[in-house]
Amino acid sequence: MKTAQKEHPSFAIILQVIRRHFLLSLGILLLIVGAVICSLLPPLVLEKIVNRLAAGSGISAALAALYFLLLSLAGLCGSARDGLLTVFGQKIIRSLRHALCAKFSRLPAGTISAQDPGAVVSRFVGDADTVENLFTDGIASMFADACTMIGIFVMILQKSRGLA
């Protein structure tokens, strides 16, 4: 594990944050799964509504309410997921900045004085913000979107093999 930390210290910090905040990590994972499932249910209800309208029978108010309820639930799951990802990203940034400060305190004074004024601070802020943006807006969002796309493909495969 020590060699992995030396080769990829940012990755090691992310794993450490995942272990330290296991319930938050689990909550994010459950909300990703919940958001995917909730985003797949409204089209299924809409299919029933369209089929009933095409058959000439009316739709009940409960079915229409269920459709809007599922749309709201999908939005809430997505918002909660994004909120937890933001909190998790902030925890990663805090840990990353602590690690950078610890490394900074171990540097010799000659190394620090040889740097341009503000260069070290700029690196601290820039590197930490880049990791946060990659995690919260990049990797985790791409994973959630990929799960949604796979779920849509599975639903299309079940409903219409020819279309899939």
C-alpha positions in Angstrom: 0.0 0.0 0.0 2.9 2.3 0.7 4.1 2.2 -3.0 0.6 2.9 -4.2 0.5 6.0 -1.9 3.8 7.2 -3.3 2.8 6.6 -6.9 -0.8 7.9 -6.7 -1.2 10.0 -3.5 -4.5 11.6 -4.7 -6.0 8.2 -5.3 -4.8 7.1 -1.8 -6.4 10.1 -0.2 -9.7 9.4 -2.0 -9.7 5.8 -0.8 -8.9 7.0 2.7 -11.9 9.4 2.6 -14.1 6.6 1.3 -13.1 4.4 4.3 -13.4 7.2 6.8 -16.8 8.3 5.6 -18.2 4.9 4.7 -21.9 5.8 5.4 -21.6 8.9 3.2 -20.0 6.7 0.4 -22.7 4.1 0.8 -25.4 6.8 0.7 -24.0 8.2 -2.5 -24.0 4.7 -4.1 -27.5 4.0 -3.0 -28.7 7.4 -4.3 -27.0 6.7 -7.6 -28.9 3.4 -7.9 -32.1 5.0 -6.7 -31.8 7.8 -9.2 -31.2 5.3 -12.0 -34.3 3.3 -11.0 -36.4 6.3 -10.4 -35.5 7.7 -13.8 -36.6 4.4 -15.5 -40.0 4.2 -13.9 -41.7 7.3 -15.3 -41.3 6.2 -19.0 -42.9 2.8 -18.0 -45.9 4.6 -16.5 -46.1 6.9 -19.5 -46.1 3.8 -21.7 -49.2 2.5 -19.9 -50.9 5.9 -20.2 -50.2 6.1 -24.0 -51.3 2.5 -24.5 -54.6 3.2 -22.7 -55.2 6.4 -24.7 -54.4 4.5 -27.9 -56.9 1.8 -27.0 -59.6 4.4 -26.5 -59.9 4.0 -22.8 -59.3 6.8 -20.4 -56.7 7.1 -17.8 -57.3 7.4 -14.1 -56.2 10.3 -12.0 -54.2 7.9 -9.9 -52.1 6.9 -12.9 -51.5 10.5 -13.9 -50.6 11.3 -10.3 -48.2 8.3 -10.2 -46.4 9.6 -13.3 -45.8 13.0 -11.8 -44.9 11.5 -8.4 -42.3 9.3 -10.0 -40.9 12.3 -12.0 -40.6 14.2 -8.7 -39.0 11.3 -6.9 -36.4 11.0 -9.7 -35.6 14.7 -9.4 -35.3 14.4 -5.6 -33.0 11.4 -5.9 -30.8 13.2 -8.4 -30.7 16.4 -6.3 -29.8 14.4 -3.2 -27.1 12.5 -5.1 -25.6 15.8 -6.3 -25.8 17.2 -2.8 -24.0 14.3 -1.3 -21.4 14.3 -4.1 -20.7 17.9 -3.3 -20.3 17.2 0.4 -18.1 14.2 -0.4 -16.0 16.3 -2.8 -15.5 18.9 -0.1 -14.3 16.1 2.3 -11.8 14.9 -0.3 -10.6 18.5 -0.9 -10.1 19.0 2.8 -8.1 15.8 3.1 -6.1 16.7 0.0 -5.2 20.1 1.3 -4.2 18.6 4.7 -1.8 16.3 2.9 -0.4 19.1 0.8 0.1 21.2 4.0 1.9 18.3 5.6 4.1 17.9 2.6 4.7 21.7 2.5 5.8 21.6 6.1 8.4 19.0 5.3 10.0 21.0 2.5 13.3 22.8 3.2 13.1 26.6 3.5 15.4 27.0 0.4 12.9 25.2 -1.8 10.1 27.4 -0.6 12.0 30.6 -1.0 13.1 29.6 -4.5 9.4 29.6 -5.6 7.7 32.6 -7.1 5.4 34.5 -4.7 2.0 32.9 -4.8 3.1 29.9 -6.8 2.8 27.4 -4.0 -0.6 28.7 -2.9 -1.8 28.7 -6.6 -0.7 25.0 -6.8 -2.5 24.1 -3.6 -5.7 25.7 -4.7 -5.5 24.7 -8.3 -4.6 21.0 -7.7 -7.3 20.6 -5.0 -10.0 22.3 -7.1 -9.1 20.2 -10.1 -9.5 17.0 -8.2 -12.8 18.2 -6.8 -14.1 19.0 -10.2 -13.0 15.7 -11.6 -14.6 13.8 -8.9 -17.9 15.6 -8.4 -18.6 16.9 -11.9 -16.6 14.3 -13.8 -16.1 10.8 -12.7 -19.1 10.3 -10.4 -21.5 12.0 -12.7 -20.3 10.0 -15.7 -20.7 6.8 -13.6 -24.3 7.8 -12.7 -25.1 8.7 -16.4 -23.5 5.5 -17.6 -25.7 3.5 -15.2 -28.8 5.3 -16.5 -27.8 4.6 -20.1 -27.3 0.9 -19.3 -30.7 0.8 -17.6 -32.4 2.5 -20.5 -30.7 0.0 -22.9 -31.9 -2.9 -20.7 -35.4 -1.6 -20.7 -35.4 -1.2 -24.5 -34.0 -4.7 -24.8 -36.9 -6.1 -22.7 -39.6 -4.1 -24.4 -38.4 -4.3 -28.0 -35.5 -6.6 -29.1 -35.6 -5.2 -32.7 -35.2 -1.6 -31.5 -32.4 -2.6 -29.2 
